[in-house]
Every structure is written in structure tokens, then in C-alpha cells.
């Protein structure tokens, strides 16, 4: 699976997200993201120690942010394949098992359609692929 669509990365991170990733990596050097599909933690991007989360055969690797791989389930990918995911940070508590929990800020997924389509509100932040 390509990690870009027409040269655009499938997943990006804001500077705030990259800073929180750096903070988490100081405590847990080897981590990964899995885009949650709902249930208890809604649709939050969940951050786990890489050795504590089993990637399934049907999980799709979207790319990397801050040197950290980002995955999504195949069923979620089918619903989101036309969108670029932008991992951001907002105040609040992270998902119950996510490594952002307890830091008083949490990861949030924003999105925009590939090909110049509309975007969910993204505050005035620089967004970059890394």
C-alpha cells in the first residue's frame, strides 16, 4: 500500500504532535500509532509501546510521523482512504491505554480530502510530513 496519494502523504503531524511524540519517546523509545475505530476512545489516534501492540494482518500502514509508524484497520482504511490524516494535539486526557494519557494533552486526528477537498478545522499550525 502506498503511503502517498498523488505525492501527498497519507498521514501528517503538526508541530505540537511532533513535540508530544518526542516527549513520549523519552519515556518509551519504541512506539507506534494505531488509528482507533471507535468504541471507548472514539476515533482517537492511540499511541502504544511497539512491543505491547500486535499489528494484525489486516492493519494498513499509513506512513510515519516523527519516525513513528501509523497504522489503521483495513475496515477503517476503506472509510478513510480518500482523506489525509493530520495528527494534532489538544488539551485533555488521552485514550485509556494510549501513552498520551496523564499528560494533560492528547492526540487528535483531523482530516482533509485528497485533491484539494475540504478539511476539518485545523487551527493555525504548520503541518509537515516527517
C-alpha positions as CSV (number, residue, x, y, z in Angstrom):
1,X,0.0,0.0,0.0
2,X,1.3,3.4,-1.0
3,X,1.9,5.9,1.8
4,X,1.2,8.8,-0.5
5,X,-1.7,9.8,-2.8
6,X,-0.6,11.9,-5.8
7,X,2.6,12.8,-3.9
8,X,0.7,13.8,-0.7
9,X,1.5,11.8,2.5
10,X,-1.5,9.8,3.9
11,X,-0.6,11.0,7.4
12,X,1.0,14.2,8.7
13,X,1.7,15.6,12.1
14,X,1.5,19.1,13.5
15,X,4.5,20.6,15.3
16,X,2.5,20.1,18.6
17,X,2.1,16.4,17.8
18,X,5.8,16.0,17.0
19,X,6.7,17.7,20.3
20,X,4.4,15.3,22.2
21,X,5.8,12.3,20.3
22,X,9.3,13.4,21.4
23,X,8.2,13.7,25.0
24,X,6.6,10.2,24.9
25,X,9.7,8.7,23.2
26,X,11.9,9.9,26.0
27,X,9.9,7.5,28.3
28,X,9.1,4.9,25.6
29,X,11.7,4.9,22.8
30,X,9.9,2.4,20.5
31,X,6.2,3.4,19.9
32,X,3.6,3.2,17.2
33,X,0.2,4.7,16.5
34,X,-3.0,2.9,15.6
35,X,-6.0,5.0,14.5
36,X,-8.8,3.9,16.7
37,X,-12.0,2.8,15.1
38,X,-14.3,3.8,17.8
39,X,-15.7,2.2,21.0
40,X,-14.3,3.5,24.2
41,X,-11.8,6.0,22.8
42,X,-13.9,7.3,19.9
43,X,-11.7,7.8,16.8
44,X,-8.5,9.0,18.6
45,X,-5.1,8.0,17.4
46,X,-3.8,5.7,20.0
47,X,-0.1,5.6,20.9
48,X,1.3,2.4,22.3
49,X,4.7,0.8,23.1
50,X,5.6,-1.1,19.9
51,X,6.2,-4.3,21.8
52,X,2.8,-4.2,23.5
53,X,0.5,-3.8,20.5
54,X,0.1,-6.6,17.9
55,X,-0.3,-5.3,14.4
56,X,-2.9,-7.5,12.7
57,X,-2.7,-9.0,9.2
58,X,-5.4,-6.6,8.1
59,X,-3.9,-3.5,9.5
60,X,-2.7,-0.9,7.0
61,X,0.4,1.1,7.5
62,X,-0.3,4.7,6.5
63,X,3.2,6.1,6.9
64,X,5.3,7.6,9.7
65,X,5.2,10.8,11.8
66,X,8.3,11.7,13.8
67,X,9.8,8.4,12.9
68,X,6.8,6.5,14.4
69,X,4.7,4.2,12.2
70,X,1.0,4.9,11.9
71,X,-1.5,2.0,11.3
72,X,-5.2,1.8,10.7
73,X,-7.5,-1.2,10.5
74,X,-8.5,-2.3,6.9
75,X,-12.2,-1.5,7.6
76,X,-11.3,2.0,8.8
77,X,-9.0,2.5,5.9
78,X,-11.8,1.7,3.5
79,X,-13.8,4.5,5.1
80,X,-10.9,7.0,5.3
81,X,-8.8,6.2,2.2
82,X,-9.8,9.4,0.4
83,X,-8.6,11.5,3.3
84,X,-5.2,12.7,4.6
85,X,-5.0,12.2,8.4
86,X,-3.4,15.0,10.4
87,X,-2.3,14.1,13.9
88,X,-2.6,17.1,16.2
89,X,-2.6,17.7,19.9
90,X,-5.3,19.3,22.1
91,X,-5.7,19.8,25.8
92,X,-7.3,16.9,27.7
93,X,-6.7,13.3,28.6
94,X,-5.6,10.7,26.2
95,X,-7.2,7.4,25.5
96,X,-7.4,4.9,28.4
97,X,-4.4,2.8,27.2
98,X,-2.7,5.4,25.0
99,X,0.7,6.8,26.1
100,X,-0.6,10.4,25.9
101,X,-2.9,9.7,28.8
102,X,-2.0,11.5,32.0
103,X,0.0,14.3,30.2
104,X,-3.0,16.7,30.2
105,X,-2.8,16.8,26.4
106,X,-3.9,14.2,23.9
107,X,-3.6,13.3,20.2
108,X,-6.5,14.2,17.9
109,X,-7.0,13.2,14.3
110,X,-8.0,15.9,11.8
111,X,-8.5,15.1,8.2
112,X,-8.9,16.6,4.7
113,X,-9.8,15.1,1.4
114,X,-7.0,14.4,-1.0
115,X,-7.1,16.5,-4.1
116,X,-7.8,19.9,-2.6
117,X,-11.1,18.9,-0.9
118,X,-12.3,20.5,2.3
119,X,-10.7,19.9,5.7
120,X,-11.9,19.6,9.2
121,X,-11.0,22.7,11.2
122,X,-7.2,22.8,11.6
123,X,-6.0,25.6,13.8
124,X,-3.2,28.0,12.6
125,X,-0.4,25.4,12.8
126,X,2.3,24.4,10.5
127,X,1.8,20.9,9.2
128,X,4.6,18.9,7.8
129,X,5.5,15.4,6.7
130,X,8.4,13.9,8.5
